[in-house]
Amino acid sequence: MNSIFKSTTIVLWFLSVSSSSVLVAQTTSAKSTPPNIVIIFIDDMGYADIGPFGAADYKTQNLDRMAQKGRKFTDFHSATAVCSASRAALLTGCYPGRVSILGALFPDSEHGINSNETTLAELCKQQGYATAIFGKWHLGHHQPFLPLQHGFDEYFGLPYSNDMWPHPGVPGNPLSAKPQRFPALPLFEGNRIVNADVTAEDQALLTKQYTEHAVDFINRNHDRPFFLYLPHTMVHVPIFASKDFVGKSGAGLYGDVVMELDWSVGQILDTLKKNDLSEDTLVIFTSDNGPWLNYGDHAGSASPLREGKGTMFEGGYREPCIMQWPGRIPAGTVCDELATTMDLLPTIAKLIGAETPTDRIIDGKDISPLLFAEPGARSPHEVFYCYLMGELRAVRDPRWKLHFPHKYRTLAGKPGGRGGIPVGYSHDNIALALFDLKNDVGETMDVASRHPEVVERLKKLGELARQDLGDRLTNRQGENVRQPGRLEQ
């Protein structure tokens, strides 16, 4: 009897272990399935513009929920502090200077993203993903440069910034110095213009329209892997909210606009949940550059960072960032390691089993150990080059940041404009200066004299950047710069 009991126990134990092994194998298999990818990219959002990063004047309940279920990245950066360049970096994994898209493309621009570049959408398509972009493109408005020619199956949105239209001249606004340069603002679907003259009333509907397209795309592709890129037009000026959100925040129009963007995030998350896709989807929320500060109450806040859009102080290119992937990214955690939008391409490529191009330099790094909070994970970046419009303005590593002498725009302590009318910037100069970002994120105290060895090390890294990518400040040509796409004459 005792022998029979022991044998029965052994059998039950074996069955239990076998069942557990099967469950573990199933869980591992499920977790190793390549994820759907959703990137929500806001325009001109400040570091402190959402609840998880300090906003208190209005609610962002869906982004709060996303942070609770995901991971905040507090030292996350766009590649630069201006529109087209930052978008080129996100989609190619390269410094803007590497792919020769340096600033903001205008309606009269005759260049755009080169067809030789491999975009994140093209990597996803190679793996059988459905791909879509709903929102602002800004990498060339001529057909060879539009999304459908660069890996996207679907496109609905504006080809460039929403202020590039024939609006009345506004004092202090450089874009309105020659308003006649701007044609009517077009809205695209695929390669076709579906609204040739977008009005202010039309702009008020854009956030909802982009969101409706995104929800429909998820619903239609719930049974196959997909990449959804949602680069919102807002909060770039001129700002608009739909009638459902005007006045809702109690914090002015800017708060209303951010609350509508938060609503959009909620719609995406809820649609994923409805389709039982939450645990199969990596969702990334961030922005292209910091706030356009001279617009005052129509601009956000980069607090506690210095300056904003159009500078390479931290307020210009350090962005709020949240990543969520239930069951893979640990919930309610924070990463304070240096990471960038350029890292998304190689990281996502690894997650979906795609090969990044081997015939060209890709500047981004795989940050999946940071995503998954692996023990001892550190930033893969020895150095990050702070370029703006081809000028090497600073060099930083995970702790230190060295500014090279340059002129920059600033409000110099005065308030910004009101009601959509900006004030003019002043200009100031910074000499060679070193900041300890781990202890002085606001870049207030130059410590170069205390750490000459750090200064020399970063100066040498800056010289490597000039050899590689060039530097307009020192009239240097880079050795490894690729050409943009150009219209055939």
N, C-alpha and C positions, 0 to 999 in steps of 0.2 A: 504493500500500500504506500509505504514511504517512498519506494522506488518509483511507483507510478506517479505520485505527487511531484517528485523531482523532475521526472520526464515531462509532465504536463507543464510545469513551471518553465522549463527550458524552452519548450515549444512556444508558449505564450510570450516569453521574453524575446525569442527569435522573431516572432510575428510582429511584436511591438517595435523592435529595432528596425525590421524591414519596412514597416509602415512609416516609421519616422524618417527613414532614409529616402523613401519615395517622396514624402512631403517636402523634405529638404531639397531633394533634386528638383521637384516641381517648382518650389519657391525660387531656387537659384535660376532655373530655366526661365521662369517668368521675369525675374529681375534682369536677366541678361538679354531680354528681347529689346531690340533697338527702339528707342522712344520716339513718339511724335515730338515735334519741336514747335514751340510758339515763342516768338520774340515780339514783345510789345515795346516799341521805341518811341518815346515822347520827344517833342521838339522844344528845345530851350527850357527844359525843366531844371529848376535849381535844386541843389543838394538837400535843402530843408523844406521842400514843397509837398511832402507827403507825411502822413502820421508817423510811420516807422522811423523817419529821419528827422522828426522834430516839429512838423507842422501842427499847430494847435488852434488856429482860427477857424478851421473848417474840418469836416470829417472825411476820412478816406477809409471807410470800414472794410472794403474789399481788399485793399492793399494791406491793411492791418491784419486781416485774416490770412493773406498770402504770406506775410512775414511770420505769423504764428505757426504756419504749417510748413514754412520753408526756411531759407537761409539768407540773411542780410549780408551784403558785401559793402564794407564801409570805406575801403580803399580801392574802389573800382573806377576806371577811367575810360572815357572816350579817347580816341587817338589824338584828337585836337579839339579846338573850340569854335568850329565853324561847320556849317551844314553839310555841303556835298562831300567835303574831305572826310568828315567823320563817318558818313554813310559808306563811302568807298572802303574805308578801313574795316568797318563791320563786315561787309559782304565779301571782301577778299582776304582778310586776315593780315593786311599789310599796312605799313605806315602810308599815309596819304601821298607823301613825296615819292614813295616807291612806285606808285601807279600813276603819278603825275596829275592827281586831282587835288588841288591845294586849297581852294576856297569854296565859294558858293557859285554854282553855275547859274547864268542868267538866261532870259528868253532869247537873247541874241548870241548865246554861246554856240559854237560849232564843233565842240568836242564833248566827249563823255567817256564812260567806262569802255575800256578796250575789250573787244571780243576774245582776245587771247587770255584774258584773266579768267580764272575759274572762281565763280561765285559760290557762296554757301548753298544757294538754290540748286546750282548745277551738281554739286556734290550729293545733295539729297536726291535729285532725280536719278543719278547713277545707281542709287540704291532702291529705286522703285517708288520713291515718295511722290505724292501729289504736292504741288507747290503753289503758293499764292501770296500776293502782296496786295494789301488794301490800305492805301494811304499815300503819303508823300514819297516820291521816288528820288528825284534830285540828282540823278547821275547822267543826265542828258535827255532832252525832250524829243530829239529826232528819232525816227523809228529804229535805226541801228543800235541805239543806246537804251531803248525802252525795255522794261522787265521781261517781256515775252521772248526777247532775243538773248536773255541772260539767265535762263533756267527756270523762269516762272511760267506756270500753266495759266494763271489768271492774274489780272491786274485791274484794279479800280482805284482811281485817285488822281491827285494833282501831280504834274510832272516836276514842279519846283515849289519854292516857298509861296505862301498865300499872300504875301505883301508885294509880290511882283506882278502888279496889275495897274491899270491906269487910274489910280486913286488921286484925289486932290493933293496938291503939295502941302506938306506939313512942315512948319518951321523946325529946323533942327534935325530933320530926318534925311540922311544922305540919299536914301532910295527915292525920295520925291524931288530931288534937285532937278531931275529930268524925267518927269512922269511920262512924257511922251515916248520914252524908250520902251515902255511896257505895252505889249498888246493885251487884248482881253485874256483873262485867265481861263485856261481850258481844263476840263475834267475828262479823263480818259477811262475807257473800259477796253482792256486789251490794247490793241494798236490804234483804236478808233476814238476820236473825240466825240463824246456823247453830250457835252454841254460846252459850247464854244465861248460862253461869256458868263462865268461864275460870278454871281452877285454876292453882296453881303448876306442876303437872306439865304442863299445857297450855302454859304460857308457855315452858317449856324446849324446846318443839318449834317455837316461832314462827319462829326464824331459818331453820330447815330448810324449814318449810312455805312461807314467803315465797319462798325460793329455788327450791323445786320449782315453784311457780306461775310464777315468772319464766322459768325454763328452758322450761317448757311453752309459755308465751306466745311466746317467741322461735321455738321450733320450729314453732308453728302459723302464725306470721306471717312466715316467712323470705322469702316471695316478694312482700311488700308493705312499704311503709315503716311503722315503728312507733315509738311513744313509750312507754317503760317507766319508770315512776317507782317506785322501791324504797326507801321510807322505813322503815328497820328500827326495830323497837321498842327493841332494845338500842342502846346500853349504859345506857339510862335504868334507874334502880333501880325495883323490885327486879330484879337481874340474874340471868339463867339461861342455862345452856348445855346442849345435849343430851348424852346419855351418851357420845357419841363424842368429846366435847371436854372433859368434866369431868376436871381433872387433867392435861390435855395440855400446857399451857404451862409448868408448873413455876413459875409466877409468881402463883398464886392464881386465884380464880374470875374476876377481872376480865380477866386475861390469857387465860383459857380462852374467855371471851365474845368478846374481840377476835379471837382466832384463828379462831373459828367465823365471824365476820363476814368475815374475810379469805378463808376457804374459800368463802363465798358469792360474793365478788368473783371468785374463780377459776372457779367454776361458770359465772358469766355470761360471762366472757371466753372460756372453753373452748367454750361453746355457740355464741357468735358465730363462733369459728374453725371449728367443726364445720360450720356452715351457710355458710361462706365469706362471712361478713358483717363480719369485723374491719375491713376497709378502708372499709366503708360505714357505720360506726357511730361516733358521738361518745359516749364514755363519760365521765361526770363523777362523781367521788367527793368528797363533802364532808359537813359536819355542820350541825345546826340551831343549836347554841350550844355553849359550852364546858362543862367538867366541873362536876358538882355536888360541890364540894370537901368539904363537911362529911360526906360519906359515906366519906371516907378510902380504905380499901383496896377499896371498891366503886365508886370514882370514878377518873377518869383524871387526867392531868397536862397542865397548860397551859404548862409550862416552855418557854422562859424568860419567859413573859408573866406579867403581874400579875393576880391574882384569877381568878375563874371565872364560871360561870353565875350569872345574876341581878345582874351588874354590867356596866358599859360600860367597864371597863378592858379591855385587849386580850385577856386570858384569857377574857373572857366571850363574845366574838363573833368573834375571829379564828380561822379554822378551817383544819385541814389540807385541802388541795384538790389533786386530781390530775385532769388531763384527758387523754384518749387518743383519737386518731383517726389510725391509721397511714397514712402517705402525705400527711397534711395538717398535723397538729401535729408539729413536729420532736421527735424522740425524745431523751430524756435531757436535756431543757432545763429551765431554771428561770425563772420570771417573778416579779419582786419589785415589780411595779406594783400599785397599789390597785385591787381589783375586788371585786364583791359578788354575792351570790346573786340580787339584783334584776336584775343584768345578764343573767342567763341567758335570760329571756323575750325581750328585744329581740334578743339575739345569735342565739338559735335561730330566731326569726322570720325574721331575715335569711337564715340558712343554708337554711331550707326554703322560702323565697319567700312567707312569710305576711305580712300587713299587721297591724301593731299598731294598737290602737284610736286613733282620732284625735279622739274626742269627750271624752277625759279625760286627765289627767296620768299618764304612766308615768315613774317615777323612774329605772329602770334604763337603762343605756347599752349600746350595741353594743361588745363587747370582742373581736370577732373578730380585729382586728389583734394583740391580745395573744396570743390562742390560737395564731395562725399565726406568731408571732415576726417580724412584719414589721419591716423596718429602721426604727428611730426610733420605734416604737410606744410610746405613753405612756398612762397612765391617762386615761380620758375624764372623770374626776371632778375638778372644781374643788374640791368639798367633799362630805363625807359627814357626815350628821347622826346622832349617836349617841343615839338615843331608847331609853328603857326605861320601859314602862308609861305612855307619854304624857309622860314627863319628858325634856326635852332636857338630857342630862347632859354632853355634850361635842360638839365640832365638830372634824373633822379634814380635812386635805387630804393629798396624797400624802406629805408629810413631817411636818407639824406637827399636834399634837393639843392642843386647849385644853379643859380640864375646867372647867365652871361649878361653883360651890359646890353640893354636895349630900351627902346621907348615903348610905353604902353599907354592904353587909354584908361581913364579912371573918372569917377565922379568926384573924387577928392573930398569925400565926406558930405557933399551936398545931396539933397533928396532927388530922386528921379521925377519924371513927369507924371501927369495925371490925365485920366480919361483917354488914353491912347496917344497923347501928344508927348513926345520925348523931350528931354533937355539935352543940351550939348555936352559931350565929354570934354574933359580937360586931358592933357597929356603930361606924363611924368617920365622920368628916366630912373632905371635901377642900375646900380653898379654891380660888379661881381659880388654875389651874396650867397651865403650858405644857410639853409634852414633845416632844423631837425624836426621832420614832420611827425615823428612819434610823440614829441613833446610840445610841438608848436605848429599845429596843423593850419593855423591862421597866418603863417609866414610873417610873423611880427618882429622876430629877433634874429639879426644876422650874427651867426656864430663862426664865420669864416676864420677869424683871427685865433679862435680856440682850437680849430681842427684843420690845420694846414695840410695834413696828410690826406684828409678826406677831400679837400679842395683839389689837390693835385691828382688824386685818383679819378675824380669825376671830370676834371679838365681833360685828362687823357682819353676817357671814354667819349667825351664830346668831340675830340679830334677824330676818333674812329667813326663817329656819326657823320662828320663832314666829308670824310673820304668816301663813305658808303652812300650817303643820301644828299650830300651837298649842303650848302648853307648860304642863303641870300644875305645874311648879315655880314659874312666875310667873303662874299663873291666866290664861293666854291661850287664846283660842279661835282655831283656824286658819280661814283663809278658803277653803281648798280641800280640806276633809275630806269624804269620802263616808261614807254610812251602811252599817252591816253589814246582812246579811239578818236578818229577825226573823220569828218564828212569828206567823202571823195569829191574833189573839185570837178 
